[in-house]
Amino acid sequence: MIEILAKTWEFSGAAETKPSPSAQMWGRQVGMMWRRNKNARNILLAMILAGVWMSGCGSSGAANQVVVNVFGTASVMVPTQTQTITSTVTGATDVSSTFDCSYTTTPNPTTAVPSPKPSASAECSSAANNAVGTLSNIVDTSTTVASTATFTAPAVFPDQTKFPNVLVTITATSNADKKKTGKFNIGFDSGIRITLTPATATLGTVETQQFFAKDFNGLIIDPTQLTWHVTFEVTARISSADCSTGSNSCGSIDKNGLYTAPASVPTAAPASTTTPVNAAGIITVFAFSNVDNARIAQAAVTIVKAGDITYSGFSPTVAPQGGLQQDIFLAATNATSQLGVTVDPTDSNCTAVKGVNTIDPSQIKVVFAPGAASASIGARVRLNTLQHPYQLRTPGFYQVQVSSSNTSINVKTVPPLFHLIPRFACRSCPCAPPSSARPRTISRSPGWARPLACPL
């Protein structure tokens, strides 16, 4: 700019009125100085041009950075489910993409290989019978509209013996830049959920316990759809060490979920068993789905030496009528999960009406003394009107008795007590228990009903 001005000054000076001598001298000096500092001038111009060039390249690079993003509606799918896969491309005028469907499998962890690696990737179309799903309805012809495709999950959950923990990957490749891709991963859920009933059990040696597997809705699953095992391990896996054989057997379970306790209480698990392990006398029963072996459920079983049961009473002996729940402790040494409990009403002659109120086994839990696991001291019985409306509903005298489904076990009752459930108010009743077990007298108050078998 300075040089241009200087030259303009010289041109104008030649074409127009001649300037004064002092002005001419100043113009010559400026022009000479600019010409003499040619190097500085060139450096300045180079810096200006470089800045302009870099600025232009920078904005152009940002605008042309191609990025591919792939989206779906679900990263986990159930059999037969479909979803639309969309690929969006930014940084290019052509926003179309091509699609590819591939999959990998990963074995379940084992003691030898706790962190298995995925297999090499394979094309989805290579799996027979669309076993890992299909990609269809590909729409990628428009250069101005995002490309889409439809992925359909397989008709049945992938066979875990052939496709363990299969993971499908949908890859979209930009047509504007084949080096730019985006990915979307899809896993599968069989929809199977398993719980075992009962969740805990206490059994005497050689006693049996039927286990049931239930689904998410509480319906019993056909036991033949499951694989059943026993182990010393606290947390069961499909690779858990079996403990049904050998000198330290933990019992056995058949294909229908019927468990049989060993002839002797098992000792601590062998050192070779994967830790953590149960304490001596405790084993784990588990079952997993044959369709989806990732769905597994377990129950804990405590094994004690079988012995005769001595039933000497229970506490408390009074419960309020209309209550939602009432726990009763039965003093019954050597009780196991084979224990049966009835709470039967009595008639006007103080005779129990047998078999009216048989307690659901799920409401009975065997109790041990603190720190002990070799022999039980009794059982907790839970009366629950939400599940069993007839319980705690009618006032009166009820006889509580116990039995055992183990025919080799004798049940001794000392003495055969009559007990009062639920709320009542009477000072002298024909069905009252012996004085040693009689509950303290409760005075009459509003809202309390007399027992059916007690006179006013």
Secondary structure by P-SEA (a helix, b strand, c coil): caaaaaaaaaaaaaacccccaaaaaaaaaaaaaaaaaaaaaaaaaaaaaaaaaaaaaaaaaaaabbbbbbbcccccccccbbbbbbbbbcccccccbbbbbbbcccccccccccbbbbccccccccccccccccccccccccccbbbbbbbbccccccccccccbbbbbbbbbbccccccccbbbbbbbccbbbbcccccccccccbbbbbbbbcccccccccccccccccccccccccccccccccccccccccccbbbbccccccccccccccccccccbbbbbcccccccccccbbbbbbccbbbbbbcccccccccccccbbbbbbccccccccbbbbbbbbcccccccccccccccccbbbbbcccccccccbbbbbbbccccccccccccbbbbbbbbccccbbbbbccbbbbbccbbbbcccccccccccccccccccccccccccccc
